[in-house]
């Protein structure tokens, strides 16, 4: 009898775990992909001419309609880098996060790195999108 109860309890627990695992969550993301955000970010011209590289670590709330609300640079090596990312966030269209089929508000955090190559004529902007920190 004890074994039967244990088997039933395990079956119920397994069923609950299966239901939890089947819950769908999709993170907020740019409508045209992360590369579209990168193309909207402009390397600040004064910093490019001066050969200055840097980064901006961004925190952005995306509401359930896909609108950006009050993005903040948690850390930026220059106000100009912060401004470049801030402007690009508003120029980019966003998909909201989806939780169990319903759009939800969420917060994403990710770094943006600004690099120069050669004699400051080539610029590279990298968004660390592989492991953004995402909260909802």
Helices and strands as residue ranges (DSSP letters): H 2-22, E 25-26, E 29-30, H 34-40, H 45-50, E 54-62, E 68-76, H 79-91, E 94-95, E 97-99, E 102-104, E 106-117, E 122-127, E 133-135
